[in-house]
Amino acid sequence: MVQPHEIHEHMEVVGSDGGHVGKVDHLVGDEIELSKLDLGAGLKHHMVPMSWVDRVEGDKVWLNRTKDAAKAAWKIKE
């Protein structure tokens, strides 16, 4: 299981298919807030639950779902 301290600002978040989902802005509780200054995140803050994180390798956070599945289910930060 990935620990929150393993995830840092500016890490790339990718789907299980290797597709770009976004970049880490910071952690908020048990969610990763993606940077809004990333075209992959649609220029809005999106929230990705830690339960979606499969592993951390180098400077990448790998999710347990594809890029498209993640983008279909992520939450927009209000």
Secondary structure, 3 states (H helix, E strand, C coil): CCCHHHCCCCCEEECCCCCEEEEEEEEECCEEEECCCCHHHCCCCEEEEHHHEEEEECCEEEECCCHHHHHHHCEECC
